[in-house]
Amino acid sequence: MEAVKTQAAIDALNQIMEYELAGVVKYVHYSLMAFGFNRIPIVSWLKGNANESLAHAHKAGELVTLLGGHPSLKIGKLLDTQHHDTEDILRESLEHEKNALVAYYDLLKIVKDHSILLEEYCREMIVNEEMHLDEVNKMLRKAGGTGIFDPKS
């Protein structure tokens, strides 16, 4: 891969790493703030997401070093709306996952036709993020609903 593309890929991977590390913090925070009848399964699910985000950050960092770069010590933007209802937590999670998906698509644009390794990594992560988005979307639907969750309704 040419030097310009390599540096762009390193930058994009570092952004992904920062974003996924922010996900770790967010999901741990959410798991601490979940209350109500469904607390136990929601907390378990949130902790799983935190672990998954950490694994994703680690994978992105490994690829940064593979390309000869230096993994970022930064963390992505952390916003706390102070809304901790389960639906609010899921809505914030949905937004976080949408942004992560965009980051992986951005990296795919950079590496397409330049690195099969990075293309396959992007495709794997995009599949993972799209499935996760679907999971959150289904959690936000009302029982018996078949349509896609519309945050405006």
N, C-alpha and C positions, 0 to 999 in steps of 0.2 A: 504494500500500500504506500502511495506517495506520502511524503512528509506532511503536506498540508492536510490531507485526509486523515492521517494518523493523529495529528494534533486535534483536529475537529472531533474525531472519535473519542480521544482521551477526554476532551472537554465535556462531551455529551455523556460519557460514562461517569465522570465525576459528578455531573448534575444529577444523574440517576441515583448515584450512591448517596448524595446529599438528600435527595427526595425520599429515598427508601429509609434512611436513618431518621428523618422526620416522621415517617410512618411508624417506626418503632416507638418513638416518644408519644405520638398521638394515640396509638392503640393501647399502650400501657396506661396512659392517662384515662382513656375512655373506660378501660377495664376497671379502674378504681372508682369511676364515677357512675357505673351502672347500678341501678337500684330497681326494685320491684319484683313481681312474680317471676319474670323470666331472667332474673339476674344470673343464675348459675350457667345456663347454656350460653347466654350472651357474653359473659365474662370469659368463658372457655373459648368461644369463637374469637373474641378480641385478642386474647393472649396468643392464639394460633396465628392471627394476622401479624402481631408484633414479631413473632418468631420468623414468619415468612418474610417480612420486610427486612429483618436482619440478614437472613440468608441471601436475599436479593441484593442488598447493599454489599455484602461480602463478595458475591459473584461479580458484581460490577467493578469492585476494587481489584479483584484478581485480574480482570481483563485490562484494567488501567496499567497494572504492572507488567502484564504480558506485552503490552504495546510500548513499554519503556517509560511510562509516565509515573507520576507521583499521586497516590490516592489523596483526595481532598480530606481535610480535617474539619470541614464546614458541615453544617446541618441545614436542611431546607427550612423554609418558612414554617413557623409554628403559629397557628391561629387558634385561639380558644374562644369560642363564641359565648362561653359561660352557659350554654344550653346543654343540659345533660340528660334530657329525656331520651329514651332508647331510639325513638324515631329521629331525633336531632343528631344523635351519634351516628346513626346509619346514613343520614343525609350527608354529613360531613365525610364519612367514609367513602360514600359514592363519589363525591367531588374529588377526594384525594386519589381514588383509583382512576378516575377519568384523566386527571393530570399526569399520573404515572404512565398511563397508556400513551398519551401524547408524547412523552419523553422517549418512550421506546420506539414509536413511529419516527420521531425526529432522528434518532440514531440510525434506524434502518435506512433512511434517505441518504445519510452520510456514507454508509458502508456498502450500500447496494452495488453489486458488481465489482467490489474491491476486496472483500473478505468474506469467504463462505462461513468461516468460523463466527464472525460477528453477525452476519445475516441470520444464521441459524439461531444464535443466541437471541437476537431481536424477535424472531418469529416465535420461539419458545416462550419468551416473556410476554409477548403480545397475546398469545393464546391464554396464558396464565391470567393475565390482567383482564382479558375480556370475559373469561369464565368467572372471575371474582366479581366483576361488575354485574354480571347476570345474577350471581348469588345475592348480592346486596339488593339489586333491583327486586328480586323475588321476595326478599325479606320485607321490603317496603310496601309491597302490594297488600291490599286487603284480602282477607280469606275469600277464596272463590274467584278472585280476579284473574283474568288471563291477559290483560293488556300490560304494556310496559308502564312502569311507574312514571307518573308525570309530577314533578315537584311543584308545579303550579296549582295542582288540584287539591 
